[in-house]
Amino acid sequence: MPYFSSLPPSAIFTSNLAPIVRTGFLIQDEIFAASARVTTDLTGSAARRGLRCSEFLARLACSVDHGDVVEVFSDFVESELEEYPMEVAQLFETGSRLLSHSAELYRDVAAGQVRETEAKTVL
């Protein structure tokens, strides 16, 4: 124990490390799962936007020959004005759900610590 040489061994090992470590792993798992969900949503959003842009460019190339460039631009802007807010709302919904779940997890951890403290003080 070179790092804790100044502390007596009883001060180091009197605390119950198992629940703390278990809670840390649980929170770490939640962070990884949340990160994966947000990454999946962002990747899906980027893929949809990429497809819409590719379709737009293909339509724009064809519209030059037909002379309806203004119509293609207006269709693209109209569809973006409809789709983009929905995608942002979906991302915010995912973030809100994750934050709510995290808050619930922290409440459960805090309640468990309060119960443990109460049980120790009653004994």
Contacts in CASP RR format, 6 or more apart in sequence:
PFRMAT RR
TARGET T0000
AUTHOR 0000-0000-0000
METHOD contacts of the structure
MODEL  1
MPYFSSLPPSAIFTSNLAPIVRTGFLIQDEIFAASARVTTDLTGSAARRG
LRCSEFLARLACSVDHGDVVEVFSDFVESELEEYPMEVAQLFETGSRLLS
HSAELYRDVAAGQVRETEAKTVL
1 9 0 8 1.000
1 12 0 8 1.000
4 12 0 8 1.000
16 116 0 8 1.000
19 113 0 8 1.000
19 116 0 8 1.000
23 109 0 8 1.000
26 105 0 8 1.000
26 109 0 8 1.000
27 105 0 8 1.000
27 109 0 8 1.000
30 101 0 8 1.000
30 102 0 8 1.000
30 105 0 8 1.000
34 98 0 8 1.000
34 101 0 8 1.000
34 102 0 8 1.000
37 94 0 8 1.000
37 98 0 8 1.000
38 91 0 8 1.000
38 94 0 8 1.000
38 95 0 8 1.000
38 98 0 8 1.000
41 90 0 8 1.000
41 91 0 8 1.000
41 94 0 8 1.000
42 91 0 8 1.000
45 87 0 8 1.000
45 90 0 8 1.000
45 91 0 8 1.000
48 83 0 8 1.000
48 87 0 8 1.000
49 87 0 8 1.000
52 76 0 8 1.000
52 79 0 8 1.000
52 80 0 8 1.000
52 83 0 8 1.000
56 72 0 8 1.000
56 76 0 8 1.000
59 72 0 8 1.000
59 75 0 8 1.000
59 76 0 8 1.000
60 69 0 8 1.000
60 72 0 8 1.000
60 73 0 8 1.000
63 69 0 8 1.000
63 71 0 8 1.000
63 72 0 8 1.000
END
